[in-house]
Amino acid sequence: MLFTSTDFAIFFAILMVMLAIVRQSRARFIIVLLASWVFYAAWDWRFLPLLLLVSFWNYLFGLWIEGARGQTLRRVLVWVAVSGNLAALGYFKYANFFLENLHALTGLGRALSITLPLGISFFTFQGVSYVVDVFRRTKPATRDLVVFLFFKAFFPQLIAGPIVRATEFMPQLQRPFTMKRHMIIMGVQYFLFGAVSKLVLADNLAIAADMIFDDPARFDTATLWLGVFAYAGQIYCDFFGYSMMAIGLARIMGYRLPINFRMPYVARSIQDFWRRWHITLSRWLRDYLYITLGGNRRGNLRTYFNLIATMLIGGLWHGASWNFILWGALHGSVQMIDRFWTRHRPDALRLPGFVGWALTFLFVILAWIPFRAKDFPTTAIFLQGLVGAGHGVTHWLYMPALLVLAVLLTWHIGFEGAPRWNKHLLGFRRPWRFRQMGMLLLAVLAIIMFTPLGGNGAFIYFQF
């Protein structure tokens, strides 16, 4: 069920009625837990046992790690626990990638019939963070099985994040399940804002981006640049929209999920970009991979290696494709260069903020090309066309994409020019005021008037 579908609206309405009728906190936990399993099974019921298996695996290992005597035993247990999570992810997501490359090199092996379970990248990373936190003693193991299963299956974040950590979410689950008026209003506001981002902005940009990326050889330089900007806007609005809707649904039920985006396209360095883009993944990679590899504690060369390795794995996390590995390698390399430049440049060569922003933005949108393109030859054709080597035709008749890009530009400039917004998710301190209620109405009208026919497609990050 897509958050923007009629099926989900019916599902969520029934859930809200049940929560309104049932007042007992424990019963509400169980209702939402069962609803989360129904939500996941609605995609493909065959993978619900996988979700349950991963949940029980991490629950039991959390208890065993906490109760183990001796650091060596604890270390063995956490490695087994992490390996189990990665084995599930590796089989479903990377087995065919490995076999296809093996076949290309040696002629041996053949692809398996494997369907990728939705959300596996998210709920396995969530499991890894939990057992590692227990091992590091930053989070005690949870003994309440219902609470732990709720943490693993909570449906707003189950399919595409944000990646919720036990240290952030578990304390909220220790409190009674209560729904408060101001949280409900704020949640509705966030959900509708996310729906506008997805249905009005991302889906309109997708029409132009898909058309141009499907066959870049058809188009001239100006149209290809439109395609680059359109996809950069699409992937942001699509994933930002999903995250906002997930945060909004959780708020309606009384829970706070972490913010996942902070206007990444105003970043003035690549490191700043990753502090703003997919924040929960960036923090996960930093805390559970980069720091585990040694972080910046073992000299400059090891730090640069750790940066590259972290971003390569981050690229591979997005999908079993050399395009994603290339994208990760590009980001890791530029982070390494950025770090070297920041530490060793003379003060006289400090770049003005605008130059830093322009270079960062140009790199980020160009790096989206291999991320989006279906293969390396398509990427090469696209890049050649961007510098004028193409011989295609101009196709600038799709005006909605230009209008949406103008809206995004205004949105980012407005955010950067209003410092008080930086302290809040959307700049709304009191969502029940008349001004904000008026924005809710405008959001509904925008969805009705500007959602493209044939839109309402799956979110981009469902494939990851």
C-alpha positions as CSV (number, residue, x, y, z in Angstrom):
1,M,0.0,0.0,0.0
2,L,1.4,3.4,-1.0
3,F,0.9,6.2,1.5
4,T,-0.8,8.1,-1.4
5,S,-3.2,5.3,-2.3
6,T,-6.9,4.8,-1.5
7,D,-6.1,1.4,0.0
8,F,-3.8,3.0,2.5
9,A,-6.4,5.7,3.4
10,I,-8.9,3.0,4.2
11,F,-6.3,1.0,6.1
12,F,-5.2,4.0,8.2
13,A,-8.8,5.1,8.8
14,I,-9.7,1.7,10.2
15,L,-6.6,1.7,12.4
16,M,-7.5,5.2,13.8
17,V,-11.1,4.0,14.6
18,M,-9.7,1.0,16.4
19,L,-7.3,3.2,18.4
20,A,-10.1,5.6,19.3
21,I,-12.2,2.7,20.6
22,V,-9.5,0.9,22.5
23,R,-8.0,3.0,25.3
24,Q,-5.7,0.5,27.0
25,S,-2.1,1.3,26.2
26,R,-0.9,-2.3,25.8
27,A,-3.8,-3.2,23.6
28,R,-3.0,-0.2,21.4
29,F,0.6,-1.4,21.0
30,I,-0.7,-4.8,19.9
31,I,-3.2,-3.3,17.4
32,V,-0.5,-1.2,15.8
33,L,1.9,-4.1,15.7
34,L,-0.7,-6.3,14.0
35,A,-1.6,-3.5,11.6
36,S,2.1,-3.1,10.7
37,W,2.4,-6.8,9.8
38,V,-0.8,-6.5,7.7
39,F,0.8,-3.4,6.0
40,Y,3.9,-5.3,5.2
41,A,2.1,-8.5,4.1
42,A,0.0,-6.4,1.7
43,W,3.1,-5.9,-0.5
44,D,4.0,-9.6,-0.5
45,W,2.8,-11.9,2.3
46,R,5.6,-14.4,1.5
47,F,8.2,-12.0,3.1
48,L,6.4,-11.4,6.4
49,P,8.2,-14.5,7.9
50,L,11.5,-12.9,6.9
51,L,10.6,-9.8,8.8
52,L,9.6,-11.9,11.8
53,L,12.8,-14.0,11.6
54,V,15.0,-10.9,11.5
55,S,13.1,-9.4,14.4
56,F,13.4,-12.5,16.6
57,W,17.1,-12.9,15.6
58,N,18.0,-9.4,16.8
59,Y,15.8,-9.7,19.9
60,L,17.5,-12.9,21.1
61,F,21.0,-11.8,20.3
62,G,20.4,-8.6,22.1
63,L,19.6,-10.5,25.3
64,W,22.5,-12.9,24.8
65,I,25.0,-10.1,24.2
66,E,23.9,-8.2,27.3
67,G,24.0,-11.3,29.5
68,A,27.3,-12.7,28.2
69,R,30.3,-12.8,30.5
70,G,33.6,-11.8,29.1
71,Q,34.4,-9.4,26.3
72,T,35.5,-12.1,23.9
73,L,32.1,-13.9,24.1
74,R,30.3,-10.7,23.7
75,R,32.4,-9.8,20.6
76,V,31.7,-13.2,19.0
77,L,28.0,-12.9,19.7
78,V,27.7,-9.4,18.1
79,W,29.6,-10.6,15.0
80,V,27.3,-13.5,14.6
81,A,24.3,-11.2,15.1
82,V,25.6,-8.7,12.5
83,S,26.5,-11.5,10.1
84,G,23.0,-12.9,10.3
85,N,21.5,-9.5,9.3
86,L,24.0,-9.0,6.5
87,A,23.5,-12.6,5.3
88,A,19.8,-12.0,4.7
89,L,20.5,-8.7,3.0
90,G,23.3,-10.2,0.9
91,Y,21.3,-13.2,-0.3
92,F,18.2,-11.3,-1.4
93,K,20.0,-8.1,-2.7
94,Y,23.4,-9.1,-3.9
95,A,23.5,-12.8,-4.8
96,N,22.5,-12.3,-8.4
97,F,24.8,-9.3,-8.7
98,F,27.7,-11.6,-7.7
99,L,26.6,-14.5,-9.9
100,E,26.1,-12.2,-12.9
101,N,29.6,-10.8,-12.6
102,L,31.0,-14.2,-12.0
103,H,29.4,-15.5,-15.2
104,A,30.7,-12.5,-17.1
105,L,34.2,-13.2,-16.0
106,T,34.4,-17.0,-16.0
107,G,31.2,-18.2,-17.7
108,L,30.3,-20.0,-14.5
109,G,27.1,-19.5,-12.5
110,R,23.7,-18.4,-13.4
111,A,21.2,-15.9,-12.0
112,L,18.8,-17.2,-9.3
113,S,15.0,-16.4,-9.2
114,I,15.1,-14.0,-6.2
115,T,12.6,-11.3,-5.4
116,L,13.9,-8.4,-3.4
117,P,11.8,-8.0,-0.2
118,L,10.6,-4.4,0.3
119,G,12.4,-2.5,3.0
120,I,15.1,-5.2,3.6
121,S,17.9,-2.6,3.5
122,F,16.2,-0.6,6.1
123,F,15.1,-3.2,8.6
124,T,18.4,-5.1,8.5
125,F,20.5,-2.0,9.1
126,Q,18.1,-1.2,12.0
127,G,18.8,-4.6,13.4
128,V,22.6,-4.1,13.1
129,S,22.4,-0.8,14.9
130,Y,20.4,-2.4,17.7
131,V,22.8,-5.3,18.5
132,V,25.8,-3.0,18.1
133,D,24.3,-0.5,20.6
134,V,23.7,-3.3,23.1
135,F,27.3,-4.5,22.6
136,R,28.6,-0.9,23.1
137,R,26.4,-0.6,26.2
138,T,24.8,2.5,24.8
139,K,21.4,0.8,24.9
140,P,20.2,-2.0,27.3
141,A,18.7,-5.0,25.6
142,T,14.9,-4.9,25.4
143,R,13.2,-7.7,27.3
144,D,9.6,-6.8,26.3
145,L,9.0,-8.8,23.1
146,V,6.0,-6.9,22.0
147,V,7.8,-3.6,22.3
148,F,10.8,-4.9,20.3
149,L,8.5,-6.3,17.6
150,F,6.8,-2.9,17.5
151,F,10.1,-1.2,17.1
152,K,11.1,-3.5,14.2
153,A,7.7,-3.4,12.4
154,F,6.3,0.1,13.0
155,F,4.8,0.6,9.6
156,P,5.5,4.3,8.8
157,Q,9.2,3.7,8.7
158,L,9.3,0.0,7.8
159,I,9.6,0.2,4.0
160,A,11.9,3.2,3.3
161,G,12.9,4.7,6.6
162,P,13.9,6.9,8.2
163,I,16.4,4.4,9.7
164,V,15.2,4.5,13.3
165,R,17.6,3.5,16.1
166,A,16.6,1.9,19.3
167,T,18.3,4.7,21.3
168,E,15.9,7.2,19.7
169,F,12.7,5.2,19.5
170,M,12.7,2.7,22.4
171,P,12.4,5.4,25.2
172,Q,9.2,6.5,23.5
173,L,7.8,3.0,23.6
174,Q,8.4,2.8,27.4
175,R,5.7,5.5,27.8
176,P,1.9,4.7,27.5
177,F,0.5,4.8,24.0
178,T,-1.3,8.2,24.0
179,M,-2.5,10.4,21.1
180,K,-2.6,14.1,21.7
181,R,-4.4,16.8,19.7
182,H,-1.5,19.0,18.9
183,M,0.6,16.0,17.7
184,I,-2.3,14.8,15.5
185,I,-2.6,18.2,13.9
186,M,1.1,18.5,13.4
187,G,1.2,15.0,12.0
188,V,-1.6,15.7,9.5
189,Q,0.3,18.9,8.4
190,Y,3.5,17.0,7.9
191,F,1.7,14.2,6.0
192,L,0.0,16.6,3.6
193,F,3.2,18.5,3.1
194,G,4.9,15.2,2.2
195,A,2.1,14.3,-0.1
196,V,2.4,17.6,-2.0
197,S,6.2,17.0,-2.3
198,K,5.6,13.5,-3.8
199,L,2.4,13.9,-5.9
200,V,2.7,17.5,-7.1
201,L,6.5,18.1,-7.2
202,A,8.2,14.7,-7.6
203,D,5.6,13.1,-9.9
204,N,5.6,16.2,-12.3
205,L,9.4,16.2,-12.4
206,A,9.4,12.4,-13.0
207,I,7.6,12.8,-16.4
208,A,10.5,15.0,-17.7
209,A,13.3,13.0,-16.0
210,D,12.0,9.6,-17.2
211,M,11.5,10.8,-20.7
212,I,15.0,12.2,-21.0
213,F,16.9,9.5,-19.1
214,D,15.2,6.7,-21.0
215,D,16.9,7.8,-24.3
216,P,19.4,10.7,-23.8
217,A,20.7,10.3,-27.3
218,R,17.5,11.8,-28.6
219,F,18.0,15.2,-27.0
220,D,20.2,18.2,-27.3
221,T,22.4,19.8,-24.6
222,A,19.8,22.1,-23.1
223,T,17.2,19.3,-22.8
224,L,19.7,17.0,-21.1
225,W,20.5,19.7,-18.6
226,L,16.7,19.9,-17.9
227,G,16.8,16.2,-17.3
228,V,19.6,16.5,-14.8
229,F,17.8,19.2,-12.9
230,A,14.5,17.4,-13.1
231,Y,15.9,14.1,-11.6
232,A,17.8,16.0,-8.9
233,G,14.5,17.6,-7.9
234,Q,12.5,14.4,-8.3
235,I,14.7,12.2,-6.1
236,Y,14.7,14.9,-3.4
237,C,11.0,15.6,-3.5
238,D,10.2,11.9,-3.7
239,F,12.2,10.8,-0.7
240,F,11.6,14.0,1.3
241,G,7.9,13.5,0.7
242,Y,8.0,9.8,1.9
243,S,10.0,10.8,4.9
244,M,7.6,13.6,5.8
245,M,4.6,11.4,5.4
246,A,6.3,8.7,7.6
247,I,7.1,11.4,10.2
248,G,3.5,12.7,10.0
249,L,1.9,9.3,10.5
250,A,4.1,8.6,13.5
251,R,3.2,12.0,15.0
252,I,-0.5,11.3,14.6
253,M,0.1,8.2,16.8
254,G,2.2,10.1,19.3
255,Y,5.7,9.2,18.2
256,R,8.6,11.2,16.8
257,L,10.7,9.9,14.0
258,P,14.1,11.5,13.2
259,I,14.3,14.2,10.5
260,N,15.8,12.8,7.3
261,F,16.5,16.0,5.2
262,R,17.6,19.5,5.9
263,M,17.5,21.3,2.5
264,P,20.6,19.4,1.1
265,Y,20.8,21.5,-2.1
266,V,22.0,24.6,-0.1
267,A,25.0,22.7,1.2
268,R,28.3,24.5,0.8
269,S,30.5,21.4,0.8
270,I,30.1,17.7,0.2
271,Q,30.4,16.9,3.9
272,D,27.7,19.5,4.6
273,F,25.6,17.8,1.9
274,W,25.8,14.5,3.7
275,R,24.8,16.2,7.0
276,R,21.6,17.3,5.2
277,W,20.8,14.4,2.8
278,H,19.3,11.1,4.1
279,I,20.5,12.1,7.5
280,T,19.6,8.8,9.2
281,L,21.6,6.8,6.6
282,S,24.6,9.2,6.9
283,R,24.6,8.9,10.6
284,W,24.3,5.1,10.4
285,L,27.3,4.9,8.0
286,R,29.3,7.2,10.2
287,D,28.5,5.5,13.6
288,Y,28.5,1.8,12.6
289,L,30.9,1.7,9.6
290,Y,33.2,4.7,9.4
291,I,33.9,4.7,13.2
292,T,34.2,0.9,13.3
293,L,36.8,1.1,10.5
294,G,38.8,3.5,12.7
295,G,37.3,6.8,11.7
296,N,39.9,9.6,11.7
297,R,41.9,8.2,14.6
298,R,44.6,6.3,12.7
299,G,46.2,9.0,10.5
300,N,45.4,10.7,7.3
301,L,45.8,7.8,4.9
302,R,43.6,5.5,6.9
303,T,41.0,8.3,7.3
304,Y,40.9,8.7,3.5
305,F,40.6,5.0,3.0
306,N,37.8,4.8,5.6
307,L,35.9,7.6,3.8
308,I,36.2,5.9,0.4
309,A,35.2,2.5,1.9
310,T,32.2,4.0,3.7
311,M,30.8,5.7,0.6
312,L,31.5,2.7,-1.6
313,I,29.4,0.6,0.8
314,G,26.8,3.4,1.0
315,G,26.6,3.3,-2.8
316,L,26.3,-0.5,-2.9
317,W,23.6,-0.3,-0.1
318,H,21.4,1.6,-2.6
319,G,21.5,-1.3,-5.1
320,A,23.4,-4.2,-6.6
321,S,24.8,-2.3,-9.6
322,W,28.1,-0.9,-10.7
323,N,26.4,2.4,-11.3
324,F,25.7,2.7,-7.6
325,I,29.3,1.7,-6.8
326,L,30.5,4.4,-9.1
327,W,28.2,6.9,-7.4
328,G,29.6,5.9,-4.0
329,A,33.2,6.1,-5.2
330,L,32.6,9.6,-6.6
331,H,31.1,10.9,-3.3
332,G,33.9,9.2,-1.3
333,S,36.6,10.7,-3.5
334,V,35.2,14.2,-3.3
335,Q,34.8,13.9,0.4
336,M,38.5,12.9,0.6
337,I,39.5,15.9,-1.5
338,D,37.2,18.2,0.5
339,R,38.8,17.0,3.8
340,F,42.3,17.4,2.4
341,W,41.6,20.9,1.1
342,T,39.9,22.0,4.3
343,R,42.8,20.9,6.4
344,H,45.7,22.0,4.2
345,R,44.6,25.0,2.1
346,P,46.1,28.5,2.9
347,D,43.7,30.9,4.5
348,A,44.1,33.2,1.4
349,L,42.5,30.4,-0.7
350,R,39.4,30.0,1.4
351,L,36.5,29.7,-1.1
352,P,33.6,32.2,-0.8
353,G,30.4,30.6,0.4
354,F,28.7,31.0,-3.0
355,V,31.6,29.3,-4.8
356,G,31.5,26.4,-2.4
357,W,27.8,26.0,-2.9
358,A,28.0,26.1,-6.7
359,L,30.8,23.5,-6.8
360,T,28.9,21.2,-4.4
361,F,25.6,21.6,-6.2
362,L,27.2,20.9,-9.6
363,F,29.0,17.8,-8.4
364,V,25.9,16.4,-6.6
365,I,23.6,16.8,-9.6
366,L,26.1,15.4,-12.1
367,A,26.7,12.4,-9.7
368,W,23.0,11.7,-9.9
369,I,23.5,10.7,-13.6
370,P,25.1,7.3,-13.0
371,F,22.8,6.9,-10.1
372,R,19.8,7.2,-12.4
373,A,21.1,5.9,-15.7
374,K,20.4,2.3,-16.5
375,D,24.0,1.5,-17.4
376,F,27.5,2.9,-18.1
377,P,26.9,3.5,-21.8
378,T,23.8,5.6,-21.0
379,T,25.8,7.6,-18.5
380,A,28.5,8.2,-21.1
381,I,26.0,9.4,-23.7
382,F,24.4,11.7,-21.2
383,L,27.7,13.3,-20.1
384,Q,28.8,13.8,-23.7
385,G,25.5,15.4,-24.5
386,L,25.8,17.8,-21.5
387,V,29.0,19.3,-22.9
388,G,27.6,19.7,-26.4
389,A,28.8,16.5,-28.1
390,G,25.2,15.2,-28.6
391,H,23.1,15.8,-31.7
392,G,19.6,15.3,-30.4
393,V,16.6,17.6,-30.6
394,T,15.3,20.2,-28.2
395,H,12.3,19.2,-26.1
396,W,11.3,22.1,-23.8
397,L,7.6,21.7,-24.2
398,Y,7.0,20.2,-20.7
399,M,6.5,23.4,-18.7
400,P,5.4,21.8,-15.4
401,A,8.9,20.6,-14.8
402,L,10.2,24.1,-15.2
403,L,7.6,25.5,-12.8
404,V,8.3,22.9,-10.2
405,L,12.1,23.6,-10.4
406,A,11.3,27.3,-9.9
407,V,9.2,26.3,-6.8
408,L,12.2,24.3,-5.5
409,L,14.6,27.1,-6.1
410,T,12.4,29.5,-4.2
411,W,11.8,27.0,-1.4
412,H,15.6,26.5,-0.8
413,I,16.4,30.2,-1.1
414,G,13.6,31.0,1.3
415,F,14.7,28.4,3.8
416,E,18.3,29.7,3.7
417,G,17.2,33.3,4.1
418,A,15.0,32.5,7.2
419,P,17.4,31.3,9.9
420,R,14.6,30.6,12.4
421,W,13.4,27.8,10.1
422,N,16.6,25.9,10.6
423,K,15.5,25.1,14.2
424,H,12.3,23.4,13.1
425,L,11.3,20.8,10.6
426,L,9.3,23.2,8.5
427,G,9.4,26.3,10.5
428,F,6.0,25.8,12.2
429,R,6.2,26.2,15.9
430,R,2.4,26.1,16.5
431,P,0.7,24.0,13.8
432,W,-2.8,24.7,15.1
433,R,-2.7,28.4,14.3
434,F,-4.9,29.7,11.5
435,R,-1.9,30.4,9.2
436,Q,-0.9,26.8,9.3
437,M,-4.4,25.5,9.0
438,G,-4.7,27.6,5.8
439,M,-1.6,25.9,4.5
440,L,-3.2,22.5,5.1
441,L,-6.1,23.6,2.9
442,L,-3.7,24.9,0.2
443,A,-1.9,21.5,0.4
444,V,-5.1,19.6,-0.3
445,L,-6.0,21.9,-3.2
446,A,-2.5,21.5,-4.7
447,I,-2.8,17.7,-4.6
448,I,-6.2,17.8,-6.2
449,M,-5.3,20.3,-8.9
450,F,-1.7,19.5,-9.8
451,T,-1.1,15.8,-9.3
452,P,-0.4,14.5,-12.9
453,L,-2.6,11.9,-14.5
454,G,-0.8,8.6,-14.3
455,G,1.1,9.7,-11.2
456,N,0.8,8.2,-7.8
457,G,3.7,5.7,-8.6
458,A,5.9,3.9,-6.1
459,F,8.5,5.9,-4.2
460,I,12.0,5.8,-5.6
461,Y,13.6,4.5,-2.4
462,F,11.3,1.4,-2.4
463,Q,13.8,-0.2,-4.8
464,F,16.6,0.2,-2.3
